[in-house]
Amino acid sequence: MKSFQMKALVVAITMALPSYAQQVQQVPSEAKNSNAASQENANIQQDSSEAELEIIEVTGVRQADIKARDLEREKNGLSSVIATDDIGNFVDQNVAESLRRLPGVTLQRSEGEGKFVSVRGLGPGFVAVSINGSEMSGVGDERKVGLDAIPSDILGSIEVLKTLTADQDLNSIGGAVNVNAISAYDRGKAGLKFKAQDAYSTLRDKHSPKFSLDGTEFFLDKTIGIGFALSHENRKSQVDEVRHHSTNDMSFYQADTGFTANENATVAEQIAAGPEILAPNQLEYRREIAGRTRKAASLNVEFKPNDTSYYYVRGNVTQFTDSDVALREFYDFQDAGPIGDGEILYVNGDTKEFILSDIDVYHQYFIQGGDNTTKSFSLGGENKIGESWTIDYELAQSSSYEESNNDRRVQFRERDLVVYGKGSKDNIQAQVVSPEYAAQLGGFDPALIGTSGTGDASTMANWDFDNLFLEDGTRDDKIKSGKLNLTNDFFYKHLSYIKAGVAFSQREYIRDKNRASYIPSAADCGGDATCISVIGAPHSDYPSSIPADSNFQYPFVDQDQVDYIVDSSKITRESATQGELSIDSTKEDYTLTEDTKAAYVMAEMPINDDLIMIAGVRFVETEFSSTGFLSLENDDFEFNGAGLGSLDIAIPLPEASIKYSEYFPSVHLRYEPNSDILVRGAIWTSFTRPSFSQARAFAKFDEDIELCPPQSANCADDQGSANVQQLQDYILGSNNTIDVGNPNLLAMTSINYDASIGWYPSKDLFMEASIFYKDIDNFIVDVNGITMNIEDLPLTLPVNQITEFVIPQNLILNDVNITLNGNKATVLGLELSYNQFFESGFFVQSNMTLLDSEAELDPSIRADKVPLPDQADTTFNLTLGWEDADYSVRIIGNHRAKILEEVGACPVGVSVSNARACKLWSDRYQDAVQSVDFKAKMNINKQLSVYFDAINLTDEVDLRYFEGNEQSGGNILYQREEYGRTFQLGLNYKFY
């Protein structure tokens, strides 16, 4: 941190002071008055220019583009702006969809809808999102803000800030997105508009209606301006997934059954006779059927009693009501024992196919419902004091409260199956096969398979109702913030103003789940006949079917039957859990607080008539604390005489806290030699704090733990010969997987270098080129599978409180998944934009961003350098369109290159050929994305217009995969999401 601080200060001071020392001098009072008059005339001319802009008779895309260019030119730093068209519409119907048209901005989808944005190739975690300049609460355990929570109908403009000055929140290495509410003064006139839209999802085969009303009005001779909006949407969507379930690991398979080449050979020698492959250890087919009612309201009241005073009250409320159904068919390949247990029946080294025995297949019907309310409120103003002083101030609060009620899941399972599997980049295949088929391929006697392959999934009477899941939960995220800025305008030739200010924020995040997950027993029914019959009923007792156009191989009961099963059997909860909450109710619970303080000073210094320099420094202090749990859950662990079928442990961790602070200097240059050219340069510093999921205190062992008998290496997840007393002497094995939070994470810091040149030869042509370089310290990275001593973990595990077995204080764990601060990372990028409108009505809007990045981890984690996680090397957006006064047509194409999301461990000194210790194969990527949209609009008259949108015409899917290696045959799927095409038809009616 100190090296960053000194380097950043030296760079900024070196750039700022010489020119300032040479140029600054006081001018005589006559010149001062002259400058004041000149400034006043310039302001009048600017106001006149803005007034002229307000009455330009252009419409649609071109009008929105002109407005955006003008707003961008006014900013101190480099930015991209999305503005509304002539009747207050965004040219896209979704905020995130609009943002991805901007240079260097790409989109991440959820359930087929744009949700998160990346800026300049850096992921959503690097991007700060605010509303009216105040920080917004995030989504789940992440800081990233879902823009699907903000309907575009309630906004006046959206801006993406790519270089930041000292008076702005610098918690953003990638960029900052600020969404602004509708303002009567910004719009400049009164108006009222109604919108109605219907969207049709091809995958869901349902319609989603949406309605909105927005307007602006003035009162008392324009001293009061009001902007308001109301929006209501009932959105229905469907996402089909194939995924590697919940694990970030794969397994090594080598056939260990039936070798007879040398009947005197040891098991190890027999195993060595066959090839070893690397393949998936889980598979889940999933269909998410979602219904979401979204209501939003925005009110912006502004008061300008005179030329020296301005006050405002702004509020936004968005409420979601979700009703989701998830169908899940889960194949747990990892149920097969380790090599040597005789349960890996067949491995093909060429095709990477495998057959395993002792596999369970699960059918889960998961019903979720909940409410989420996000509120943002701000109160502030600005006052001019005398001729030169200005003070502005704001208090703001953002809160997000999510409550889930009556979430429930019914699970049926068939055990001891023989299952075929195969992985590839875009799919994982699974199929239950007969023992005879497996033996034929493996060349051995079917009798060798034994009881571990006796299941028969084809008969639904064999599928038992074996798990009932009930959950309620809340998530509460509150941010309170305030800021105060004081500006003194000077009338010196080389000093325009000095500005200083302070800011603070207080954040509290509480997550609380109340969950019961257990095997229901008729003994807990209290004699209730319906309950007893439901618990004993197999899958075949209920009507069922395989959903159409799905990947599922076995039928699901319908939702009415699921609710009947839940309602009839949930009376067992109290007895089955003995009134206690399950481990799942506590292991994910936590509370965190984050308090920040900031202070800054900056000045604007004209070097000459064409060149302006803005220099400043900001000090930021962060205090972070978190509570959490050490948890271990293993429903499959079996042993004799224990009186239990599971090992569940959840122990509170000591509160973890950290405090860090830093100075962030910056220098910005703005050179405008004429009205056509604008050149910008900046050296600025910023930071990005870790997400809550990365920094919160928790330690969670994998659900299939292995224990080792005393003084024995025979570690397994089934110690069937041990009783409870003996088990207390067993030792936790080194090969168990643990996920660990890291409360010691420091914020990433970056020195950012930016230069750009924009060409504005006319209102119909705009070209811009910018180059940027980011020098990042302490970059944050998720790492899988590293080796660590428990003593070296970033939190203290209360292992002495575990009495069921032994966890040595100095245990070496070989498979730790953790988030760490890396050493260094760099990003070099080039950003190009070209927009042109022709007299014929044809227009082109395009941009491209090219990046090259490199990140360096500690050699004990990764020997080689990797690309910076969450960045794309190439993004490209192209819009081809035509419009006139009545019609507008656009074809929009987007491309984003692949993204590294998580890094596998491969320490220095470990051979790359040692795939167990060097997990280059577990690097996880999000695949490249290309999409094409079509949009058309027709103005019926001055009041009424209709539009049609066709989204994702190329039927693009979101694909994530493991890098893989020669043993896996290349990339292996982690997750594939398919959300289909969407068509939207709507109308806008402007009342006045």
N, C-alpha and C positions, 0 to 999 in steps of 0.2 A: 504494500500500500504506500509506504513512504517513497519507494523508488518511483512509483507512478506519480505521486504528488510532486516530487522535485522535478521530474522530467517534464511534466505538464506545465508547471510554473515557469520553468526556464524557457520552454518553447514559446509560451504566450507572451512573457515579458520581453523576450528578444524581439518578437515581432512588433509589439505594441509601443514600447518606450522610445526607441530612437526617433521614429517619425513624429511622435507626440512632442518630444523634447525640442525637436528642431522647429516645429510649426506653431506651437501654441504661443499666442501673445495677445494681450488685451488691446482693444481698439479704442479710439477716442469716443466720447459720448455722442458726437455727431454721427459717427459711423454706427454706433450702437443703435441710435434712433433710426438711422437709415436701414440697418439690418432688420430692425423690428418692423419697419414699414414694408420692407421687401418680403419678410416672412408673412406679414398679414396679407399682402397682395398675393403671395404664393398660395396661401390657404384659401383665399377667395377664388383664385383660378382653379385650385384643386376642387373646391366645392362646385364651381361652375362646370368643371369637366365631369364630375360625378353626376351632376344634374343632367348634363347632355347625354351621358351614358344611359341614364334612366329612361330616356325617351327614344332610344334607338329602335327603329322599326325592324327588328329581326326576330325570328321565332325559333322554337325547337332546339335542336342540338347546337346549331351555330350560336344562338343567343346564350345558351348555357356555357359554351366554350369561351365566348368573349368575356362574359362575366368572370369566369374562373381565371382567365389570363390576367385581368385587371387586379383581382384580389391577390394573386400570386406576386405580382410586381410590387405591391405595397408592403410585403413582409420584409422584415429585417434579414431573415434567413431564407434558405432555399426551401420551397414548399410546393406541394401540388394540391389543387383545390377542386372540389366538385360543387358546382352551383346549380341552382334550379333554372328551369327554362322560363319562358315568358309568362306562364300562368302558375308558376310556383311548383312545378313538378320536377323531380329528378328523372333523368332519362332512363333509369332503371328503377325497379320496384322494390329493391332490397338494398340496404345500406352497404353490406359487404359486397354484393354483386357490383354496385357502383364503384367501390374502391378498387376493385381489381382491374379497372380500365386505366388506372393511373400508372405512370412510369415507376418501375421498381416495386409495385405492389402486387402480391399474389394472394390467393384465397385458399383457405382450408374449409372443407364442407363437413356438415354433420346432418345425417338423415336427408341428404340431397340438397340442403340449403346452405348457402354461404354463411359461415359463422365467424371464423378467425382470419386475420390478415397478417401477412408477413411483409416487411418493408425492406427493400434493397437486399432481398435474399435471406434476411435474418428472420427467424421464426416468431410466432406470436408472443412467446415469452420475452422477446427483446423489444416489444412494441407496447408503449403506454397508450391507454385509451382514456379520454376524459370527455365529459359533457359540459359544455359552456366553460371549459378551462379547469374543471374540478375532477379529481380522480374518481373513477367508478369502481364499485365492487366487482369482483371477478366471478368466475364460474368454477364451482367445485373446489378442488385443492390447488387450482392454478391462479396465477395473477392475470392471465390473459382474459380479456373481456369478450364475451360472445355478442357480436353485433346483430345477431338475429333477435336480440332482446330490444332492439331500437328500430321500430318501423320508420321507414324513410318519410312517411307522411307527416311526422311530427317535427321534422328538421328543416332548418333554413339553409345550411351549408355544411360541408364536411371538408376538413383540411388535414393534410398529412405533412407534418413538419419534419424535414430531413436534416436540417442543421438547427441547433438550439442555442439561444443566447442565455446569459446568466440569469435573467429575470424569469426564466421558464423552468418547470420541473424537469430535471436532467435525468430522471429515472428511465432512460431509454437510449440504448446503443443503436438500435435499428432505426427508430423514428417514433414520432408521436402522432396519434390520431385524435383530433378534437372535433366533436360533433356539436354544432350550434343549433339552439332552438330557433323556431320561427320568431323573427323580430319585425315589428311594424316599421321601425325606423330603417332597418336594413332593406326591407322590401320597398319602402318609400311610398306606399299607397295602401288604401283599404281594399279588402277583397274577401271573397268567400267561395270556397270550392268544395265540391263533393266528388268522391271517387267510389266506384263499385267495380269489383273484380271477381272473376271466377278462375281458379287454377285447377288443372286436371293432371293428375299423376298417372302415367301409363302403368307403372309397376303396381300402384295401389288400386288403380281403376276407380278412383273416387274424385269428387269435386270438392274444392276448398274455397268457400266464399270469403270475401274481404270487403269491408266498407270503411271509409274515412271521411272526415270533415275537418277542414282547416281554414283559417282566415286571419286577417289582421284588421284592426280598427283603431281610429284616433278619437280622442276626446279633448275637450277644453282647449280648443285652438292648437291641437297637436302637442300639448304639453304632456299628455298621457298616451302612450301607445300600447296596444295589447296584441300579442300574437298567441294563437291557441290552436290546438289540434286534438281530434279524437280518432281512434282507430280500433277496429274490431276485426279479427280474423279467426276462422275456424279451419285450421290446416290439418289435412290428413295425408300421411306419408307412409312409405314402406321401404325398408332396407333389407336386402338379402345379403347375408354374410357367410363366408367360409373363413374360419380363424383358428389359430393355434391356441385357442382358449386363453388361459391366464398366465402361462409360463413364458419366460424369455429364453428357454433352453431347449436343446434337442438331445437326442439319445444316440448312443452307439449300439448297433445291433450286429450280432454275429451268431449264426445258427449254432445251437448247443444241444440239439436233440437228434439221436438216430445215427450217429457216425459209427460205422462198423468196419472201416478199412483195417483197423488194428484193434481187435477186441481187448487186447491187453493194455492199450493206451490209456493214460490218465485223461480225466475230463478236460484239463487244460490242453493236452495234445490233440484231443478230438476237436475242440473248439478251433484250434489253430489251423485246422484243415480247411476252413471256409473263409470267405472274404468278410471284412467288416465294413459296414456302411454307417453314415450319419443321416438320421432321418427324424421326422417329427415324433414327439412323444405324447401329443394330444391332438384332437381334432374336434371342432364344434361347428355344426351347421346351425345357423341362426336366422330367424326371420323376426324383425322388429316392425310391428304394426302400431303406428303412433297416431294419436289424435291430440291436437293442441289448440286450445282456445286462447288467443292472445288479445288482451285489451290494453290500450295505451292512451294516455292523456298527457298533454303538455300545455303549460300556461306560462307566458312571459309578459310580465307587467313592467313597463319602463316609464319613468317620470323625469321629464326635463323642464323644471319650473323656469329656468333661465339659461343663459349661455355658459354659466360657470358651475352648474350643478346637474348631476345625473344620478338617478337611483333606479334599482331594479329588484324584482323578486321573481325567481324562476323556479319552476317545479316540473318534474316529469315522473310519471308513474307507469310502470309496465307490469301487467299481471298475466302469468301463465297458469292455465289449468290443464294438466297433462293426464292422459289416459293411454297407457302403453301396454301392449301385449307382446311378450317375447316367447317364441317357440324355439327350443334348443334340443338338438340331438348331439350327444357328447360321447365320443369314443376315447376312453382313457388308456392309450397305448402303454403308458408307464406302469400300469398294473402288472405287466409282465415282469417277472423277477430279473435280477441282474444276470449277466452272462455266467452260466454254470448251473442255473436253477432248472434248466431244461424246458424253458417256456418260450424261447426264440426258435421257432420251428423251421423257418425258411428265410434265407437272405440271398438275393440275386445281386451280385456285385456289379453287373452291367446295367440292369434296368433300375436298380435301387429299390426294388420291391421287397417286401418283408411280410411274414406271417407270424403272429404272436398268439399265445394261448393265455388263459386266465384273465381275459379282458372283460371289463364291465362296459355296458352301453346304457346311457341314461337318456330318458325323455323328460324334459322339464317344461312346464307351462307356467310362465311367470307373468303375473298381472300387477302392474304398478300404476299408481295414481298419485297426484300431488299438486300442490300450489306453490308458485314462486312469485313473490312480489318484490320488485326492484324500484326503489324510490330515490330520486335525486332532488335536492333542494338547495338553493343558494340565495343569499341576500347580500347586496353590496351597493357600491356607488363610487362616484368620482366627483371631486370638488377642486376647483381652481381657486387658489389663494393668492391675491395680489396679481402682479403681472407675470410672475415666473414660477410659482409653486403649484404643483398638482399632487393631490393625494387620492389614491384609490384603495379600496378595501373590499374584503369579501369573507363571509362565513358560509361554509357549505357542509352538507351531510349527504352521504350516499349509503344506502343500506339495501341488503338483499336477504330476504328471509324465505327459506324453502322448507316446506313441510310435506312429508309423505305420510299417507294414511292408508292402512289396510292393504299394504303390499303383501302379496301372497304367492306362493309357488308350490305346485304339486309335482312330485317326482316319481316316475316309475323306472325300474331298473331290471335288466336281465344280466346275470353274472356268468362267469366262467365260459366265455365265448372264445372261439378261434376267429381271429380277425386278420384280414389282408389289408395292407396299407402301402401307400406310395406318396411321396411329396414331390412337388415341382414349384416353379416360381409363382404360378397363378392358381394353384389348386393343391389340395390334399385329398386323397382318395381313401375311403375305408369301405370294407364290405365284410360282413360275417360269412365265413365259409365253413364247410364241414371238416371234421378231423381227418376224414379219408382224403379229401382234396389236398390238405396240407401235407399229409404223409406221402402222398403220391409225388408232389413236387419235391419234398425233402428227401425222398428215397429211404423212408424208414417205416417201421411197423406202427400203425395207428395206436396200438396199445401203449406205446411209450408216452403218449400225451397224458394219459391218466385222467384224473377227475377234473383237472384244470381246463378241460375243453369240452365239458359235457353239456353246456348250455345250448338252448335252441331258441334263437330270437324270432324265428318265423312264426311261432305260436304265441299270440299275445297273452294267452293264459299264463305264460311263464314270466311275464313282466309284473313285478310286485310293486305296490305302492309303499315306498320305503323312506320317504322324506317329506316332511311338512315344514314349510318355511313361512314365517310370519314376521312382518317388520313394520315399525313406525320409526320415523326419524325426522330430525330438524337440522338445518344448517343456517347459521346466523352470522352475517358479515356486515360490520358497521364501520364506516370511515367518517370521522369528523375532521374538518380542516379549516384553516384560516390563513389569510395572507394580507399584508399591508405593504404598499409601495409608495414611495415619496420621490417625486421628480422635481428637479430645479432646472428650468430652462435658462441657458446663458445666451448672451448676445455677443459672443466672441467669434472671431473669424474661424477659429479652429476648435471650438468647443460648443456643441449645441445643447447638451444637457448632461447632467449626472443623475443617475437613478439608483436608489437603494431600497431594500425591502427585507422583510422577514416572512417566514411561512412555517406552519406546523401541521402535522396530521397525527391522529390517533386512530389506530385500527384494532378492532377486536373480532376474532373469528372463533366461533364455537360450533363444533360438530358433535352431534349426539344421536346415536342409533340405539333402538331397542329391538333386538332381533332374537327370535327363537328358531332354531333349525335342528330338528330331531327326527328320529325314527318313531312314528306313532305306534303305540301298542294298545291292543284291545283291553289290557288290564287297567289302562288309565281312563277308560270310557265311563267308569262309574256305573256300569250296568246298562248304559244306554244302548238299546238294540240297534238303532240306526248307525251309531258310531261304530259299534262292533262289526257290523256288516260291511261298512265302507272300508275300514282298515283291513279287513280280510279279503276284500274283493280285488282280483287282478285286473289288469288293463282290459282284458276281453269282456268284462262285465259292462263296459260302457261303449256306446256308439262312438266310432272314430273313423278318421279318414286321413289320407296323405294330402296336405295342402297342394293346390294346383301350382304348376310351374315352380316347384321348389326342389332343393337338393335332398330333402328328407327321404329316407328309405323305409321308415316305419310310420304308422298312423298316429295322430294326436287326437285325444278327446277334445271336445269343444269347450268354450269358455263356460257355458251354463253348467256342464258336468264338473268342471274344475271348481266352480263356486259351490256346487252341491257337496263335493268332497271336503272342501275347506270348512264350510258351515257345519257339516256333520261331525268332523273330527277335531276341530280346534278346541273342544272342551278338554282335550287331553293335555293341553299346554301346561297348566298349572302343576299337574301331577308328574308329567314327564320331565319337566325342568326343575321340579321341587321349588317352584316359585322364583327361581333365579334366572337372570338373563344369561344367555349363552355367551361364549367367548366372542362371538361375532358382534355382540352388542357393545363390547368394550374395546376390542383391539383396534378399531378404526376411530375411536373417540379421541378428541383432543381439543385443547384450547390454546390459542396463541394470541399474543399481543405484539403490536409493532408501533412504536412511537418515533416520529421523525421531526427534526428541527432543521431549518435552513435559514441562511442569511446571505445577502449578495450586495454587490455594488457594481455598477457599470456606467459607461459614459459613451456618448456619440461624439466623434471628433472628425469634422470635415477636413480632409487633407487639402483639397482644392475644390473647384466648382463641380467636378465630376466624380470625385472619389471621397467616400465616407468610410470611416472606421468605427466599429463598435467593439469595445473591449470591456471585459468584466471578469469577476470571479465569484463563485458561489461556494459556500461552505454547507455541508450536509452531514448530519449526525443521525444514526439509526440505532435504536434499541429494540432487540427482538427476543422473545421468550416463548417457550412452548412446553406443553405437557403431552404425555402419550403413554403407551404401554409396550411392554415386552410380551409377546404372545406366541403361543404354539398351539396348533390345532391339528389333531390327527384322528379322524373318525375311523380310519382303517386299521389302526394299530391293534394287534390281537395278542393276548397272552393268557395263560391258564390261571385260574384261581383269583383273578384280580377283581372280579365282580363288576368290571367295566368293559366297554367296548371301544373306549377312546381315551386319548390323553389330551386334555384341554387345559391350557394355562394362560392366564392373563394377569400380569403384575404391573402396577403403575411404575413409571420411570420417574426419577427425580426431575424437577423442572430444569430445563436447559435454557441458557440465555447467552447472548452475545451483544457487544456494543462496539460499533466502529464508526469512524468519521473520516472525512476527506475534503480537500479543496478541489474545485473544478473551474479552472480558468478558461477563458475563450476570447478569441479575436475574430471578428467578421469584417470583411471588406466588401463594399458595394461600389462598383465603377460603372457609370452610365455616360459614355462619351457622346451619345446622341439618343434620340428617341427610339431608334431601332435596335440598339445593342444594350444589353445588361450583362455585366460580368460580376460574378460573386466569388469570393474566396473566404475560407474559414478554417481556423484551427480551434476546435472546441473539444471539451472533455465531458464524459457522461458515464453512467453506470447502469447496471441492471441487477436488481436483487433476485435471489433465488425464489422459486415458487414455494408454496406452502408444502406441497407433496415432497419436495426435495429437502426443505429445511426443518420440517416439524420432527419432533422426537418420536421415534417408534423403532421397534425391532420385531420383525415377523418371520418366524421360521416357516419353511415350506410345509404343506399339509402332510407330506409323506416322509416323516422323519425316520432316521435310522439310529438305533441304539446298539452299542457294542457290549457284549458280556465282559465281566472283569477279566483283565489280562488275556483278551482274545481279540482277534481282528475280524471275527465273524459278525460284522455289522449288518443289520437287516431291519426292515420295517415290520417284521413279524417275528417276535420272540415268543413263539407259542409255548415253549417249555418253561417259561419263567412265571413265578407267582409275584404277588404284589411286593412281598418282602425282598425277594431276590432282585426285583426290578430296581429297587432303590440303590443298588450297587452298580447298575449299568451306566455306561458313559455315553454321552452324546457323541456321535461320529463326526469326523472332520469333513466328510463329504456332504453334509446337510447344507441346503440352500437357505440363506437368510437375506431378507430385504431390510435395509437399515436407512433411517433418516439421518441427516447430517446437520444438526443445529449450529455447527461451527462454520458453515459456509459463509464466505465473504461475498459481497457484491462484486460482480465483474466490473472492471473499470476500463475505459477506452479513451485513447487520444485519437480524435477523428480529424482527418484532413479532407477538405472539400474544395473543389473549384468547378465553376460552371460558366457557360456563356449561353445567353438566350438571344435569339434574333426575332424581332417583331416588325417585319417590313410593312405589314398591314394587318387589319383585323381578321383577314382571311388566311393568314399564313403565320405559323409559329414553328420555330425549330430551336432545340436546346440540346446541349451536350454537357455532361458533367462527369467528373472523375472523382473518386473518393477512395480513401485508404483508412482502415481502422486498425489500430494497434492495441490489442486487448490483453489485459493482465487478469489472472485469476479466473479465466473463463470456466463456466460451469458445465459439467458433462456427466451424463448418466453412464455408469460403467457396469458391465455384467461379468460375473464369474472371477473376481480377483481373490487372491489369498490374503487373509489378514488374521492377526492374533486378536482374540477378543479384547485384550488389554489395549489394543491400538484403535479400536472403534471410536468414533467421535462422541459416543455417549456411554455412560456407565451402566452395564447390564446387571440387574440384581440377581445374579445367578445363585447366590447363597440362599435365596428365598424359594428356590425350586427344590422340593423334597422328593418328588416322584422318581427322579433319577439324578445323575451327576453331570453338571457342566463345569469342567475345570476352568479356573480363573485364567489360565494361560492357553486355553484350547486354540489350536490353529484351525481356522475354517477355510476350506478351499473354494467355496462358491458363494462369495459375498456380492450382492447387488446393491450398489450405493451410488450416491451423487457426490462428486468431488470437485474441488477447484483445480483446474489444470494450470500449467505454467504460462504459456503464451499462445496467442492466436492472432492471426492477421487476416484482413479481408481487403482485397483490391478490386475495385469495381468501376465499370464504365456504364453510364446511363444515357440513352439517346431518345429523343422525342421528335416527332414530326406530325404536325396537324395542318391540313390545308382544306379550304372550302373554295370551290370553283363556281364560276358564274352559271354553269349549267345545272347547279344544284348538287353535283357529285362532291363527296368529301372523303377525306382519309384522316383517320386518327390512329397513330401508331407509336409504340415505344418498345425499347429493348433494354434489358439490363444484363451485363456480362460480369461474372464474379470469379475470382480465384481466391481460395482461402486455405489456410493451413493452421492446424492446432497441435500443440505439443503437450503431452501429459507427462506425469512423473514416470521415469523409466521403469519403476517397479510395477507400473500398471500397463503401460503400452510403450514398446520400444520404438516403433515407427511413428511418424507424424500422420495425422488424419485430417480430412476436411473438417471445418468448423461445423459441429452439429446444428441442425435446423436451418441450413442455408442451401439455396439452389444456385447452381452455377449460371443458369440461363433462364431468363423469363422474357416472354415476348407477347405483346398484345397488338392486334390489328383489327381495326374497324373500317369497313368499306360501306359507304352509304350514299343515299340521295334524298334530298328533301326540297320542297318548295313551300309556299304559304299554306298548303292544304295537306300535303303528304310527306311522310318520312319513312325510309326503309333502311335498315342496317343489318349487316352480317358481321358478327364479332367472333374472332378467333383468339384463343389464349393458349400459351404453352408455358409449362414450368418444368424444369429439369428435376432429376431425382434428388432426394434429401436424405442425408445421414441423420438418423434419429437417436440411436444408441450405439455405444462402442463396446466391443468385446475386449477382454483383457488378454494381453500377450506381453509379459514382462521381458525386460532385457535379460539375455542369457538363456532364454528358452527357445529351443529350435522351432521354427515355423512348422516343421513337419510333425511336431508333437501336438496333435489337434486337441488332446484333452487339457493340456496346460496352456496352449496358445490358441485362444478362441477368436481368431480373426473371422471365422465362419459365422460368429454370432453378431457381427455388426449388422444393425437393422436399418433398412432404408425404406423411405416412402418413394414409390416409383414415379417416374415422370408422368405428367398429365397434359393432355391436349383436349380442348373442347371447342365447340362451335355453337353459337346462339344466333337466333334470328329475331329481329324486332321490327314492327311496323306500326305506324300511327297515322290516323286520318282526322283532320279537323272538319267536322260537319258544318259548323258555323263558328262565330266568335265565342260562343258559350260552350259548345259541346264538341268533344273529341273522343275517339275510340282508339284502342290500341290492341295489338296482338303480339305475344312473346312466345317463342319456342326455345326452350332452354335445354342444353345438353343434347343437341341433335345427334352427336356422335355416340351417344349412349356410353360415355366414359365411366369407368369404375375407379375407385380409390384402392390402390394396391400397396401393401407393405410386405417386405420380405427379408429373410436372413440372407446374408451374403453367401453362405455355404462354402463348400470346397470340393475337391475331387471326390471325396468319400460320399458326399451328398448328391453328386452329379450337377452341381451348380446351385443357383438360388433356390431357397425353400420358402414357401408362403408363410407369412405371419398373419395377415388379415386381408381379405378382399371384401369391399363394400360395393354393392350395386344398388343404385337408386333410380335408374331409369330416366326417361324424359319427362319434362313438365311443359304444359301449354297454358298460357294465361290470356284471357280476354277481359278487357275492362273498358270503362268509360270515365271521363272527367267532365264535370259540368261546373262552369264558372258562373256564379250568380251575378257578380259585379266586380 
